[in-house]
């Protein structure tokens, strides 16, 4: 790809709590990326400055020449960038918590990217994401837009169909799934290959190859292996064997909706509400430590926060546990083998052409999944090399999931149209098409309550 000057990377949504992870990852890969500067932009300038200060504290500990600064405007952030990472949360965690509460009140599981919560998130986010993509196209037309923003597949499709920005959507769910598979097998990456296909937060591992041998059938029959792959008992083993597929954890909200809802009601809260409380506590402590000049303490506080957050992931929905009481062992989240920052760095490094790599991303289908339109965005393994993303052929969708995938994709297309047009009737139609809702009568009241804070 063309390397602009100055050599900079931009992060829209730089006030987000995962920004310091991105700072660490880019600094670690600065030579492969040629990165000299990371520029943060966020409407919440106060939080953006806090994350920049923490990022610089991390750089002081780790060493390296990366510069981090806060931009005064979108143009300042993205002009001349090689890559623009987009990680925004329209409405913040307050809106997420509101969405999840409304969903539960209407007898749907409360989750930010699926079901009613995903509908509300799409409505708020699509117009903003498309506007930002058009700005990137104007100010830095050669840049790749790396879309973290959820719901990642839907947002990537909205950007791709409504701007000329070069965009790829990323999510750490597939890579985490494959990492757990390799760990369960005691294998390195080169010895274990997984066939994966689907949409974002709607994907399955179809085949597992171990040193060139297809071991899928014997692994699906192995209860011990299945227990190791899932950190929580999301799926009955017989369900997995009936599908002949390994679903990612977000399928829990489709295959076990009643169980997820019961666990949330039993616990009395939602993930969004608990994350809002965790975030506020962490931000208050960070601000105090940074004011006192205790940079080391601020970094330790942040690492502890990441451990609590990741250690409690999906435990409320899956086990009725709380993120606020879960005891989590100490580890270094910056140097983890997989995670939020790793997928972004791997994609950027591969696009630079120095390390071509097979990575699961959200990109234009182009015939990869035969059942899905060529222009739709899918989540599949791609060979990523210098300025190119080529999805690998996946054939047809397995019969057990074909109807679900096509219905969710139809919902995504309609939801994008509704979000950009502002039509409540179009959004009610999208909710009707969506298997996670799939009814007409509840959609009016649901939509009215979900959009109260949108």
Residue pairs with C-beta under 8 A, 6 or more apart in sequence:
1 82
1 142
1 144
1 351
1 352
1 353
1 386
1 387
2 142
3 34
3 82
4 80
4 81
4 82
4 140
4 142
4 143
5 80
6 36
6 37
6 80
7 34
7 35
7 36
7 37
7 82
8 35
8 36
8 37
8 38
8 39
8 80
8 81
8 82
9 26
9 33
9 35
9 37
9 38
9 39
9 81
9 82
9 83
9 84
9 85
9 348
10 38
10 39
10 40
10 41
10 71
10 77
10 78
10 81
10 83
10 84
10 85
10 143
11 19
11 22
11 38
11 39
11 40
11 41
11 77
11 84
11 85
11 87
12 41
12 42
12 74
12 77
12 78
12 84
12 85
12 86
12 87
12 88
12 132
13 19
13 41
13 42
13 85
13 86
13 87
13 88
13 89
13 148
13 149
14 39
14 40
14 41
14 42
14 48
14 51
14 52
14 70
14 71
15 40
15 42
15 43
15 44
15 45
15 46
15 47
15 48
15 50
15 51
16 42
16 51
16 87
16 88
16 89
17 51
17 279
17 282
17 283
17 305
18 87
18 340
18 341
19 40
19 51
19 52
19 54
19 55
19 87
20 51
20 54
20 55
20 58
20 302
21 306
21 333
21 334
21 339
21 340
21 341
22 38
22 85
22 87
22 341
22 344
23 38
23 55
23 58
23 59
23 66
23 68
24 55
24 58
24 62
24 334
24 341
25 341
25 342
25 344
25 345
26 33
26 35
26 38
26 66
26 345
27 35
27 58
27 59
27 62
27 64
27 66
28 62
28 64
28 345
29 35
29 345
29 348
29 349
30 36
30 64
30 65
30 66
32 349
32 352
32 354
32 355
33 82
33 345
33 348
33 349
33 352
34 82
34 352
35 66
35 82
36 65
36 66
36 67
37 66
37 67
37 68
37 69
38 55
38 66
38 67
38 68
38 69
39 68
39 69
39 70
39 71
39 76
39 77
39 81
40 48
40 51
40 52
40 55
40 68
40 69
40 70
40 71
40 77
41 48
41 70
41 71
41 73
41 74
41 76
41 77
41 78
42 48
45 70
47 283
48 70
49 70
50 283
50 286
50 287
50 290
52 68
52 69
52 70
53 290
54 286
54 290
54 298
54 299
54 302
55 68
56 68
57 290
57 295
57 296
57 298
57 299
58 299
58 334
59 66
59 68
60 295
61 295
61 296
61 299
71 77
74 132
74 135
74 139
75 135
75 139
77 84
78 84
78 135
78 136
78 139
78 140
78 143
79 139
79 140
80 140
81 140
81 143
82 142
82 143
82 144
82 348
82 352
83 143
83 144
83 145
83 146
83 348
83 351
84 136
84 140
84 143
84 144
84 145
84 146
85 146
85 148
85 344
86 129
86 132
86 133
86 145
86 146
86 147
86 148
86 149
87 148
87 149
88 125
88 128
88 129
88 132
88 149
89 95
89 96
89 149
89 150
90 121
90 124
90 125
90 128
91 98
91 124
91 453
91 454
93 272
93 275
93 276
93 279
94 276
94 453
95 120
95 121
95 124
95 453
95 454
96 112
96 117
96 121
96 272
96 275
96 276
97 270
97 272
97 273
97 275
97 276
98 450
98 452
98 453
99 110
99 112
99 116
99 117
99 120
99 121
99 272
99 450
100 110
100 111
100 112
100 117
100 264
100 270
100 271
100 272
100 273
101 110
101 270
101 273
102 110
102 116
102 120
102 446
102 449
102 450
103 109
103 110
103 111
103 115
103 116
103 117
104 110
104 261
104 264
104 265
104 270
105 449
106 116
106 442
106 445
106 446
106 449
107 261
108 115
108 116
108 257
108 261
108 436
108 437
109 115
109 253
109 257
109 260
109 261
109 264
109 317
110 116
110 117
110 264
110 270
110 271
110 272
111 117
111 118
111 250
111 253
111 260
111 271
111 317
112 118
112 121
112 150
112 271
112 272
113 121
113 150
113 151
113 152
113 201
113 250
114 151
114 201
114 250
114 253
114 254
114 436
115 253
115 436
115 437
116 431
116 436
116 437
116 446
116 450
117 272
118 151
118 154
118 436
119 415
119 427
119 430
119 431
119 434
119 437
119 446
119 447
119 450
120 450
120 451
120 454
121 150
121 151
122 151
122 154
122 155
122 415
122 416
122 419
123 415
123 418
123 419
123 427
123 450
123 451
123 454
124 454
125 149
125 150
125 151
125 155
125 419
126 154
126 155
126 158
126 415
126 416
126 419
126 420
127 419
127 420
129 147
129 149
129 155
129 158
129 159
130 158
130 159
130 162
130 163
130 420
133 145
133 159
133 162
133 163
133 165
133 167
134 162
134 163
134 165
136 143
136 145
136 163
136 165
137 163
137 164
137 165
141 164
142 166
143 165
143 166
144 166
144 167
144 168
144 348
144 351
144 387
145 159
145 165
145 166
145 167
145 168
146 167
146 168
146 170
146 344
146 347
146 348
147 155
147 156
147 159
147 167
147 168
147 169
147 170
147 362
148 170
148 171
148 344
149 155
151 200
151 201
152 169
152 170
152 171
152 200
152 201
152 362
153 169
153 171
153 199
153 200
153 201
153 202
153 362
153 377
153 378
153 379
153 412
154 200
154 412
154 415
154 416
155 169
156 167
156 168
156 169
156 200
156 362
156 363
156 377
157 376
157 377
157 412
157 413
157 416
158 416
158 419
158 420
159 165
159 167
160 167
160 364
160 377
161 375
161 416
162 416
162 420
168 347
168 361
168 362
168 363
168 389
169 200
169 361
169 362
169 363
169 377
169 379
170 343
170 344
170 347
170 361
170 362
171 200
171 201
171 343
171 362
171 379
172 338
172 339
172 340
172 342
172 343
173 200
173 201
173 203
173 248
173 249
173 250
174 196
174 203
174 248
174 360
174 379
175 338
175 342
175 343
175 359
175 360
176 338
176 339
177 194
177 196
177 205
177 229
177 246
177 248
177 249
178 192
178 194
178 196
178 205
178 360
179 337
179 338
180 228
180 229
180 230
180 231
181 192
181 194
181 205
181 208
181 229
181 246
182 188
182 189
182 191
182 192
183 228
184 225
184 228
184 229
185 192
185 210
185 225
187 210
187 211
191 210
191 211
192 208
192 209
192 210
192 211
193 208
193 209
194 205
194 207
194 208
194 209
195 205
195 206
195 207
195 208
195 209
195 381
195 394
196 203
196 204
196 205
196 206
196 360
196 379
196 380
196 381
197 203
197 204
197 206
197 368
197 369
197 378
197 379
197 380
197 394
197 397
198 204
198 248
198 378
198 379
198 380
198 401
198 405
199 377
199 378
199 379
199 405
199 408
199 409
199 412
200 362
200 379
201 248
201 250
202 248
202 250
202 251
202 254
202 379
202 404
202 405
202 408
203 247
203 248
203 360
203 379
204 243
204 245
204 246
204 247
204 248
204 251
204 398
204 401
205 245
205 246
205 248
206 216
206 245
206 398
207 214
207 216
208 214
208 215
208 216
208 219
208 246
209 215
216 244
219 225
219 226
220 226
220 240
220 241
220 244
220 246
221 241
223 237
226 237
226 240
227 233
229 246
230 249
231 313
231 314
232 249
232 314
232 315
232 318
232 319
233 318
233 319
234 249
234 251
234 252
234 256
234 314
234 318
235 247
235 251
235 252
235 255
235 256
239 255
240 246
240 247
242 400
243 398
243 400
243 401
244 398
244 400
245 398
245 400
245 401
247 255
249 314
252 259
252 260
252 314
252 317
252 318
253 260
253 317
253 436
254 404
254 435
254 436
257 436
260 317
260 318
262 320
263 316
263 317
263 318
263 319
263 320
264 270
264 316
264 317
264 320
266 320
267 316
267 320
267 321
267 322
269 316
269 322
270 316
271 314
271 316
271 317
271 323
274 312
274 316
274 322
274 323
274 324
275 309
275 323
277 324
278 305
278 308
278 309
278 323
278 324
282 301
282 302
282 305
285 301
286 298
286 301
286 302
289 295
289 297
289 298
289 301
290 298
303 332
303 333
303 334
304 330
306 333
307 328
307 329
307 330
307 331
307 333
308 323
308 326
308 328
309 323
310 328
310 333
310 339
311 326
311 328
311 329
312 321
312 322
312 323
312 326
312 328
315 321
315 322
315 323
315 326
316 322
316 323
333 339
334 341
336 342
343 359
346 357
346 359
347 359
347 361
347 384
349 355
349 357
350 356
350 357
350 359
350 384
350 385
351 384
351 385
351 386
351 387
351 388
351 389
352 386
353 385
353 386
353 387
356 383
356 384
356 385
356 386
357 383
357 384
358 381
358 382
358 383
358 384
358 392
359 381
359 382
359 384
360 379
360 380
360 381
360 382
361 379
361 380
361 382
361 384
361 389
362 377
362 378
362 379
363 377
363 378
363 380
363 382
363 389
363 391
364 374
364 375
364 376
364 377
364 391
365 372
365 373
365 374
365 375
365 376
365 377
365 378
365 380
365 391
366 374
366 391
367 374
367 391
367 393
368 378
368 380
368 391
368 392
368 393
368 394
369 378
369 380
369 394
369 395
369 396
369 397
369 405
370 394
370 395
370 396
370 397
371 396
371 397
371 402
371 405
371 406
372 378
372 397
372 405
372 406
372 409
373 409
376 409
376 413
378 391
380 391
380 392
380 394
381 391
381 392
381 394
382 389
382 390
382 391
382 392
383 389
383 390
383 392
384 390
396 402
397 405
397 406
404 435
407 433
407 434
407 435
408 434
408 435
410 433
411 430
411 431
411 433
411 434
411 435
414 426
414 427
414 429
414 430
414 433
415 427
415 430
415 434
417 423
417 426
417 430
418 424
418 426
418 427
418 429
418 430
419 427
424 447
427 443
427 447
428 440
428 443
428 444
428 447
431 437
431 439
431 443
431 446
431 447
432 438
432 439
432 440
432 443
437 443
437 446
